[in-house]
Amino acid sequence: MYKPKNHKERVSHRLKIAKGHLEKVITMVDDNAYCIDVLHQSQAIQKALKEIDNLILEHHLATCAVKAIKEGKHTQAITEVMNVFKRKDV
């Protein structure tokens, strides 16, 4: 079993898995699969992407945000992260 070594590899690995699932859903739609089955797979992809977002955010907080705070840019660091959660178009 593949075991990613660092953050970048972990994110890339998870994205490739999600891509494979998305390709499967596209095939299901093209093959007229049962709608509920397609919805279940779509929800699984959305959950996987949310977990990837959480992994990226955790890494950002542990690295970039910490660095900015140490450099006295705490307001900018907080605003940047909060803006991610305030986006309405996602």
MMTF fields as JSON, N, C-alpha, C and O atoms, coordinates in Angstrom:
{
  "mmtfVersion": "1.0.0",
  "mmtfProducer": "UNKNOWN",
  "numBonds": 359,
  "numAtoms": 360,
  "numGroups": 90,
  "numChains": 1,
  "numModels": 1,
  "chainsPerModel": [1],
  "groupsPerChain": [90],
  "chainIdList": ["A"],
  "bondAtomList": [4, 2, 8, 6, 12, 10, 16, 14, 20, 18, 24, 22, 28, 26, 32, 30, 36, 34, 40, 38, 44, 42, 48, 46, 52, 50, 56, 54, 60, 58, 64, 62, 68, 66, 72, 70, 76, 74, 80, 78, 84, 82, 88, 86, 92, 90, 96, 94, 100, 98, 104, 102, 108, 106, 112, 110, 116, 114, 120, 118, 124, 122, 128, 126, 132, 130, 136, 134, 140, 138, 144, 142, 148, 146, 152, 150, 156, 154, 160, 158, 164, 162, 168, 166, 172, 170, 176, 174, 180, 178, 184, 182, 188, 186, 192, 190, 196, 194, 200, 198, 204, 202, 208, 206, 212, 210, 216, 214, 220, 218, 224, 222, 228, 226, 232, 230, 236, 234, 240, 238, 244, 242, 248, 246, 252, 250, 256, 254, 260, 258, 264, 262, 268, 266, 272, 270, 276, 274, 280, 278, 284, 282, 288, 286, 292, 290, 296, 294, 300, 298, 304, 302, 308, 306, 312, 310, 316, 314, 320, 318, 324, 322, 328, 326, 332, 330, 336, 334, 340, 338, 344, 342, 348, 346, 352, 350, 356, 354],
  "bondOrderList": [1, 1, 1, 1, 1, 1, 1, 1, 1, 1, 1, 1, 1, 1, 1, 1, 1, 1, 1, 1, 1, 1, 1, 1, 1, 1, 1, 1, 1, 1, 1, 1, 1, 1, 1, 1, 1, 1, 1, 1, 1, 1, 1, 1, 1, 1, 1, 1, 1, 1, 1, 1, 1, 1, 1, 1, 1, 1, 1, 1, 1, 1, 1, 1, 1, 1, 1, 1, 1, 1, 1, 1, 1, 1, 1, 1, 1, 1, 1, 1, 1, 1, 1, 1, 1, 1, 1, 1, 1],
  "groupList": [{"groupName": "MET", "atomNameList": ["N", "CA", "C", "O"], "elementList": ["N", "C", "C", "O"], "formalChargeList": [0, 0, 0, 0], "bondAtomList": [1, 0, 2, 1, 3, 2], "bondOrderList": [1, 1, 2], "singleLetterCode": "M", "chemCompType": "L-PEPTIDE LINKING"}, {"groupName": "TYR", "atomNameList": ["N", "CA", "C", "O"], "elementList": ["N", "C", "C", "O"], "formalChargeList": [0, 0, 0, 0], "bondAtomList": [1, 0, 2, 1, 3, 2], "bondOrderList": [1, 1, 2], "singleLetterCode": "Y", "chemCompType": "L-PEPTIDE LINKING"}, {"groupName": "LYS", "atomNameList": ["N", "CA", "C", "O"], "elementList": ["N", "C", "C", "O"], "formalChargeList": [0, 0, 0, 0], "bondAtomList": [1, 0, 2, 1, 3, 2], "bondOrderList": [1, 1, 2], "singleLetterCode": "K", "chemCompType": "L-PEPTIDE LINKING"}, {"groupName": "PRO", "atomNameList": ["N", "CA", "C", "O"], "elementList": ["N", "C", "C", "O"], "formalChargeList": [0, 0, 0, 0], "bondAtomList": [1, 0, 2, 1, 3, 2], "bondOrderList": [1, 1, 2], "singleLetterCode": "P", "chemCompType": "L-PEPTIDE LINKING"}, {"groupName": "ASN", "atomNameList": ["N", "CA", "C", "O"], "elementList": ["N", "C", "C", "O"], "formalChargeList": [0, 0, 0, 0], "bondAtomList": [1, 0, 2, 1, 3, 2], "bondOrderList": [1, 1, 2], "singleLetterCode": "N", "chemCompType": "L-PEPTIDE LINKING"}, {"groupName": "HIS", "atomNameList": ["N", "CA", "C", "O"], "elementList": ["N", "C", "C", "O"], "formalChargeList": [0, 0, 0, 0], "bondAtomList": [1, 0, 2, 1, 3, 2], "bondOrderList": [1, 1, 2], "singleLetterCode": "H", "chemCompType": "L-PEPTIDE LINKING"}, {"groupName": "GLU", "atomNameList": ["N", "CA", "C", "O"], "elementList": ["N", "C", "C", "O"], "formalChargeList": [0, 0, 0, 0], "bondAtomList": [1, 0, 2, 1, 3, 2], "bondOrderList": [1, 1, 2], "singleLetterCode": "E", "chemCompType": "L-PEPTIDE LINKING"}, {"groupName": "ARG", "atomNameList": ["N", "CA", "C", "O"], "elementList": ["N", "C", "C", "O"], "formalChargeList": [0, 0, 0, 0], "bondAtomList": [1, 0, 2, 1, 3, 2], "bondOrderList": [1, 1, 2], "singleLetterCode": "R", "chemCompType": "L-PEPTIDE LINKING"}, {"groupName": "VAL", "atomNameList": ["N", "CA", "C", "O"], "elementList": ["N", "C", "C", "O"], "formalChargeList": [0, 0, 0, 0], "bondAtomList": [1, 0, 2, 1, 3, 2], "bondOrderList": [1, 1, 2], "singleLetterCode": "V", "chemCompType": "L-PEPTIDE LINKING"}, {"groupName": "SER", "atomNameList": ["N", "CA", "C", "O"], "elementList": ["N", "C", "C", "O"], "formalChargeList": [0, 0, 0, 0], "bondAtomList": [1, 0, 2, 1, 3, 2], "bondOrderList": [1, 1, 2], "singleLetterCode": "S", "chemCompType": "L-PEPTIDE LINKING"}, {"groupName": "LEU", "atomNameList": ["N", "CA", "C", "O"], "elementList": ["N", "C", "C", "O"], "formalChargeList": [0, 0, 0, 0], "bondAtomList": [1, 0, 2, 1, 3, 2], "bondOrderList": [1, 1, 2], "singleLetterCode": "L", "chemCompType": "L-PEPTIDE LINKING"}, {"groupName": "ILE", "atomNameList": ["N", "CA", "C", "O"], "elementList": ["N", "C", "C", "O"], "formalChargeList": [0, 0, 0, 0], "bondAtomList": [1, 0, 2, 1, 3, 2], "bondOrderList": [1, 1, 2], "singleLetterCode": "I", "chemCompType": "L-PEPTIDE LINKING"}, {"groupName": "ALA", "atomNameList": ["N", "CA", "C", "O"], "elementList": ["N", "C", "C", "O"], "formalChargeList": [0, 0, 0, 0], "bondAtomList": [1, 0, 2, 1, 3, 2], "bondOrderList": [1, 1, 2], "singleLetterCode": "A", "chemCompType": "L-PEPTIDE LINKING"}, {"groupName": "GLY", "atomNameList": ["N", "CA", "C", "O"], "elementList": ["N", "C", "C", "O"], "formalChargeList": [0, 0, 0, 0], "bondAtomList": [1, 0, 2, 1, 3, 2], "bondOrderList": [1, 1, 2], "singleLetterCode": "G", "chemCompType": "PEPTIDE LINKING"}, {"groupName": "THR", "atomNameList": ["N", "CA", "C", "O"], "elementList": ["N", "C", "C", "O"], "formalChargeList": [0, 0, 0, 0], "bondAtomList": [1, 0, 2, 1, 3, 2], "bondOrderList": [1, 1, 2], "singleLetterCode": "T", "chemCompType": "L-PEPTIDE LINKING"}, {"groupName": "ASP", "atomNameList": ["N", "CA", "C", "O"], "elementList": ["N", "C", "C", "O"], "formalChargeList": [0, 0, 0, 0], "bondAtomList": [1, 0, 2, 1, 3, 2], "bondOrderList": [1, 1, 2], "singleLetterCode": "D", "chemCompType": "L-PEPTIDE LINKING"}, {"groupName": "CYS", "atomNameList": ["N", "CA", "C", "O"], "elementList": ["N", "C", "C", "O"], "formalChargeList": [0, 0, 0, 0], "bondAtomList": [1, 0, 2, 1, 3, 2], "bondOrderList": [1, 1, 2], "singleLetterCode": "C", "chemCompType": "L-PEPTIDE LINKING"}, {"groupName": "GLN", "atomNameList": ["N", "CA", "C", "O"], "elementList": ["N", "C", "C", "O"], "formalChargeList": [0, 0, 0, 0], "bondAtomList": [1, 0, 2, 1, 3, 2], "bondOrderList": [1, 1, 2], "singleLetterCode": "Q", "chemCompType": "L-PEPTIDE LINKING"}, {"groupName": "PHE", "atomNameList": ["N", "CA", "C", "O"], "elementList": ["N", "C", "C", "O"], "formalChargeList": [0, 0, 0, 0], "bondAtomList": [1, 0, 2, 1, 3, 2], "bondOrderList": [1, 1, 2], "singleLetterCode": "F", "chemCompType": "L-PEPTIDE LINKING"}],
  "groupTypeList": [0, 1, 2, 3, 2, 4, 5, 2, 6, 7, 8, 9, 5, 7, 10, 2, 11, 12, 2, 13, 5, 10, 6, 2, 8, 11, 14, 0, 8, 15, 15, 4, 12, 1, 16, 11, 15, 8, 10, 5, 17, 9, 17, 12, 11, 17, 2, 12, 10, 2, 6, 11, 15, 4, 10, 11, 10, 6, 5, 5, 10, 12, 14, 16, 12, 8, 2, 12, 11, 2, 6, 13, 2, 5, 14, 17, 12, 11, 14, 6, 8, 0, 4, 8, 18, 2, 7, 2, 15, 8],
  "groupIdList": [1, 2, 3, 4, 5, 6, 7, 8, 9, 10, 11, 12, 13, 14, 15, 16, 17, 18, 19, 20, 21, 22, 23, 24, 25, 26, 27, 28, 29, 30, 31, 32, 33, 34, 35, 36, 37, 38, 39, 40, 41, 42, 43, 44, 45, 46, 47, 48, 49, 50, 51, 52, 53, 54, 55, 56, 57, 58, 59, 60, 61, 62, 63, 64, 65, 66, 67, 68, 69, 70, 71, 72, 73, 74, 75, 76, 77, 78, 79, 80, 81, 82, 83, 84, 85, 86, 87, 88, 89, 90],
  "secStructList": [7, 7, 7, 7, 7, 1, 2, 2, 2, 2, 2, 2, 2, 2, 2, 2, 2, 2, 2, 2, 2, 2, 2, 2, 2, 2, 2, 2, 2, 2, 6, 6, 7, 7, 2, 2, 2, 2, 2, 2, 2, 2, 2, 2, 2, 2, 2, 2, 2, 2, 2, 2, 2, 2, 2, 2, 2, 2, 2, 2, 0, 0, 0, 0, 0, 2, 2, 2, 2, 2, 6, 6, 7, 2, 2, 2, 2, 2, 2, 2, 2, 2, 2, 2, 2, 2, 7, 1, 7, 7],
  "xCoordList": [0.841, 0.0, 0.881, 1.85, 0.531, 1.292, 1.089, -0.04, 2.177, 2.126, 2.825, 4.054, 2.048, 2.659, 3.601, 3.341, 4.7, 5.736, 5.557, 5.902, 5.029, 4.921, 3.573, 2.757, 3.365, 2.087, 1.735, 0.623, 2.661, 2.398, 2.02, 1.082, 2.734, 2.416, 1.048, 0.297, 0.723, -0.583, -1.718, -2.69, -1.587, -2.63, -2.733, -3.831, -1.601, -1.593, -2.215, -3.001, -1.858, -2.398, -3.917, -4.628, -4.409, -5.853, -6.579, -7.681, -5.965, -6.579, -6.67, -7.665, -5.648, -5.673, -6.759, -7.413, -6.951, -8.03, -9.378, -10.24, -9.566, -10.827, -11.055, -12.182, -9.988, -10.087, -10.575, -11.419, -10.044, -10.48, -11.949, -12.669, -12.4, -13.816, -14.68, -15.755, -14.209, -14.969, -15.084, -16.148, -13.996, -14.052, -15.057, -15.748, -15.14, -16.116, -17.541, -18.419, -17.774, -19.112, -19.484, -20.626, -18.528, -18.794, -19.201, -20.142, -18.498, -18.842, -20.243, -21.022, -20.554, -21.883, -22.967, -23.987, -22.753, -23.736, -23.851, -24.954, -22.711, -22.715, -23.42, -24.029, -23.335, -23.945, -25.368, -25.962, -25.908, -27.269, -27.447, -28.457, -26.485, -26.588, -27.738, -28.203, -28.173, -29.268, -28.908, -27.827, -29.813, -29.551, -29.068, -28.144, -29.682, -29.305, -27.873, -27.14, -27.476, -26.093, -25.115, -24.05, -25.49, -24.646, -24.556, -23.473, -25.677, -25.682, -24.794, -24.062, -24.853, -24.007, -22.527, -21.727, -22.181, -20.784, -20.371, -19.25, -21.264, -20.992, -20.77, -19.865, -21.603, -21.442, -20.117, -19.478, -19.708, -18.424, -17.27, -16.303, -17.368, -16.334, -16.303, -15.232, -17.47, -17.53, -16.914, -16.209, -17.179, -16.597, -15.069, -14.342, -14.605, -13.157, -12.503, -11.433, -13.136, -12.59, -12.586, -11.655, -13.609, -13.66, -12.511, -11.893, -12.232, -11.122, -9.787, -8.874, -9.675, -8.465, -8.344, -7.258, -9.453, -9.44, -8.969, -8.169, -9.464, -9.068, -7.576, -6.915, -7.057, -5.631, -4.794, -3.78, -5.225, -4.513, -4.591, -3.591, -5.775, -5.934, -5.071, -4.424, -5.057, -4.241, -2.761, -2.058, -2.312, -0.916, -0.65, 0.39, -1.583, -1.427, -1.321, -0.465, -2.191, -2.171, -0.865, -0.319, -0.367, 0.849, 2.122, 3.17, 2.028, 3.239, 3.097, 3.658, 2.366, 2.259, 1.665, 2.195, 0.566, -0.082, 0.818, 0.926, 1.456, 2.369, 3.505, 3.878, 4.049, 5.141, 4.67, 5.364, 3.495, 2.962, 2.748, 3.055, 2.228, 1.991, 3.308, 3.41, 4.303, 5.621, 6.235, 7.014, 5.881, 6.398, 5.547, 5.774, 4.565, 3.718, 2.562, 1.929, 2.279, 1.199, -0.03, -0.678, -0.342, -1.429, -2.792, -3.596, -3.07, -4.363, -4.532, -5.597, -3.491, -3.528, -3.736, -4.521, -3.029, -3.147, -4.554, -5.108, -5.127, -6.479, -7.501, -8.388, -7.372, -8.302, -8.274, -9.317, -7.077, -6.935, -7.682, -8.394, -7.518, -8.194, -9.7, -10.476, -10.112, -11.546, -12.228, -13.378, -11.532, -12.115, -12.41, -13.327, -11.642, -11.919, -13.303, -14.057, -13.629, -14.905, -16.064, -17.22, -15.784, -16.827, -17.245, -18.218, -16.519, -16.857, -18.261, -18.629, -19.027, -20.435, -20.633, -21.651, -19.671, -19.861, -19.392, -19.318, -19.081, -18.592, -19.661, -19.447],
  "yCoordList": [-1.19, 0.0, 1.246, 1.336, 2.199, 3.443, 4.291, 4.492, 4.782, 5.635, 6.958, 7.007, 8.045, 9.333, 9.795, 9.578, 10.436, 10.813, 12.201, 12.427, 13.13, 14.5, 15.094, 14.447, 16.331, 16.995, 17.028, 16.663, 17.454, 17.575, 16.226, 16.14, 15.184, 13.844, 13.38, 12.751, 13.691, 13.296, 13.962, 13.308, 15.271, 15.998, 15.484, 15.219, 15.343, 14.86, 13.465, 13.193, 12.595, 11.231, 11.251, 10.543, 12.047, 12.118, 12.726, 12.297, 13.727, 14.327, 13.319, 13.287, 12.512, 11.495, 10.459, 9.986, 10.11, 9.181, 9.807, 9.155, 11.076, 11.774, 11.872, 11.72, 12.124, 12.194, 10.861, 10.833, 9.77, 8.451, 8.227, 7.671, 8.654, 8.512, 9.378, 8.956, 10.594, 11.475, 10.87, 10.923, 10.297, 9.641, 8.499, 8.268, 7.789, 6.696, 7.248, 6.655, 8.377, 8.974, 9.433, 9.271, 9.999, 10.406, 9.196, 9.266, 8.097, 6.864, 6.39, 5.954, 6.477, 6.075, 6.905, 6.363, 8.214, 9.089, 8.724, 8.611, 8.541, 8.18, 6.848, 6.641, 5.939, 4.617, 4.572, 3.5, 5.74, 5.838, 5.013, 4.33, 5.076, 4.364, 4.94, 6.055, 4.161, 4.556, 5.857, 5.975, 6.83, 8.185, 8.194, 8.93, 7.393, 7.365, 6.861, 7.344, 5.903, 5.418, 6.526, 6.673, 7.298, 8.415, 9.45, 9.961, 9.758, 10.72, 10.264, 11.07, 8.998, 8.48, 8.652, 9.048, 8.355, 8.505, 9.973, 10.313, 10.834, 12.267, 12.802, 13.601, 12.355, 12.774, 12.29, 12.999, 11.103, 10.571, 11.424, 11.668, 11.873, 12.744, 14.074, 14.583, 14.63, 15.904, 15.78, 16.681, 14.679, 14.448, 14.334, 14.881, 13.63, 13.477, 14.83, 15.111, 15.669, 16.999, 17.865, 18.64, 17.742, 18.498, 18.066, 18.901, 16.785, 16.29, 16.804, 17.092, 16.917, 17.48, 18.952, 19.415, 19.687, 21.086, 21.209, 22.086, 20.332, 20.368, 20.096, 20.729, 19.174, 18.859, 20.062, 20.383, 20.72, 21.91, 23.037, 23.704, 23.252, 24.309, 24.038, 24.949, 22.816, 22.458, 22.758, 23.304, 22.395, 22.661, 24.164, 24.633, 24.911, 26.363, 26.99, 27.84, 26.564, 27.116, 26.784, 27.615, 25.575, 25.133, 25.744, 25.752, 26.25, 26.768, 28.259, 29.096, 28.587, 29.966, 30.91, 31.997, 30.496, 31.371, 31.582, 32.699, 30.53, 30.662, 31.618, 32.465, 31.478, 32.364, 33.813, 34.702, 34.055, 35.421, 36.005, 37.172, 35.203, 35.674, 36.021, 37.04, 35.187, 35.455, 36.731, 37.409, 37.05, 38.256, 39.485, 40.562, 39.323, 40.445, 40.724, 41.776, 39.803, 39.99, 39.172, 38.561, 39.163, 38.31, 38.704, 37.827, 39.994, 40.42, 39.946, 39.455, 40.09, 39.635, 38.122, 37.635, 37.381, 35.918, 35.475, 34.571, 36.104, 35.751, 36.111, 35.317, 37.302, 37.748, 36.809, 36.454, 36.413, 35.518, 34.203, 33.733, 33.621, 32.351, 32.557, 31.75, 33.616, 33.866, 34.095, 33.697, 34.729, 34.96, 33.66, 33.599, 32.637, 31.326, 30.848, 30.304, 31.052, 30.572, 31.497, 31.081, 32.734, 33.698, 33.672, 34.323, 32.928, 32.887, 32.355, 31.309, 33.082, 32.727, 31.952, 31.282, 32.042, 31.446, 30.009, 29.452, 29.411, 28.028, 27.089, 25.878],
  "zCoordList": [0.0, 0.0, 0.0, 0.753, -0.85, -0.966, 0.278, 0.724, 0.832, 2.018, 1.688, 1.643, 1.453, 1.134, 2.251, 3.434, 1.843, 2.798, 3.382, 4.542, 2.611, 3.105, 2.705, 2.05, 3.113, 2.873, 1.384, 1.002, 0.56, -0.874, -1.47, -2.262, -1.102, -1.607, -1.112, -1.857, 0.148, 0.696, -0.077, -0.456, -0.306, -1.033, -2.462, -2.951, -3.129, -4.504, -4.607, -5.514, -3.675, -3.662, -3.497, -4.21, -2.572, -2.347, -3.542, -3.884, -4.182, -5.36, -6.506, -7.23, -6.666, -7.72, -7.449, -8.379, -6.193, -5.843, -6.171, -6.76, -5.789, -6.069, -7.582, -8.054, -8.333, -9.794, -10.36, -11.255, -9.838, -10.283, -9.995, -10.825, -8.825, -8.478, -9.385, -9.811, -9.682, -10.569, -11.962, -12.579, -12.456, -13.769, -13.759, -14.751, -12.649, -12.517, -12.558, -13.185, -11.895, -11.898, -13.304, -13.733, -14.012, -15.405, -16.233, -17.023, -16.053, -16.762, -16.359, -17.207, -15.077, -14.61, -15.291, -15.715, -15.397, -16.054, -17.527, -18.061, -18.18, -19.603, -19.842, -20.892, -18.855, -18.971, -18.416, -18.299, -18.076, -17.527, -16.254, -16.089, -15.373, -14.094, -13.281, -13.521, -12.331, -11.446, -10.736, -10.159, -10.78, -10.271, -8.822, -8.477, -7.992, -6.573, -6.41, -5.546, -7.227, -7.177, -7.576, -6.976, -8.592, -9.025, -7.905, -7.617, -7.279, -6.175, -5.021, -4.446, -4.684, -3.596, -3.938, -3.091, -5.164, -5.578, -5.609, -5.23, -6.055, -6.083, -4.662, -4.423, -3.738, -2.345, -1.775, -0.998, -2.151, -1.678, -2.2, -1.478, -3.442, -4.014, -3.272, -2.941, -3.013, -2.295, -0.897, -0.444, -0.231, 1.092, 0.992, 1.821, -0.016, -0.211, -0.464, 0.076, -1.278, -1.554, -0.302, -0.087, 0.516, 1.778, 2.693, 3.354, 2.728, 3.544, 3.009, 3.783, 1.691, 1.089, 1.481, 1.831, 1.424, 1.857, 3.297, 3.623, 4.154, 5.561, 5.73, 6.554, 4.965, 5.014, 4.571, 5.191, 3.502, 3.006, 4.031, 4.298, 4.606, 5.61, 6.833, 7.349, 7.295, 8.454, 8.179, 9.029, 6.991, 6.616, 6.553, 7.016, 5.985, 5.892, 7.281, 7.524, 8.179, 9.539, 10.247, 10.973, 10.035, 10.716, 10.122, 10.768, 8.904, 8.25, 7.94, 8.647, 6.907, 6.423, 7.469, 7.699, 8.099, 9.084, 10.293, 10.799, 10.754, 11.902, 11.562, 12.374, 10.362, 9.933, 9.901, 10.394, 9.325, 9.252, 10.644, 10.887, 11.543, 12.915, 13.59, 14.272, 13.404, 13.991, 13.422, 14.093, 12.187, 11.535, 11.859, 11.308, 12.756, 13.155, 12.214, 12.306, 11.316, 10.336, 10.738, 9.889, 12.021, 12.503, 11.937, 11.622, 11.801, 11.267, 9.834, 9.461, 9.035, 7.642, 7.573, 6.759, 8.429, 8.422, 8.793, 8.169, 9.799, 10.241, 9.163, 8.852, 8.599, 7.55, 6.358, 5.809, 5.965, 4.82, 5.037, 4.149, 6.204, 6.503, 6.62, 6.109, 7.279, 7.437, 6.09, 5.901, 5.163, 3.834, 3.096, 2.276, 3.383, 2.787, 3.215, 2.408, 4.482, 5.003, 4.68, 4.755, 4.325, 4.01, 2.542, 2.161, 1.726, 0.299, 0.107, 0.643, -0.657, -0.891, -2.187, -2.364, -3.088, -4.414, -4.506, -5.601, -3.395, -3.435, -2.944, -2.9]
}
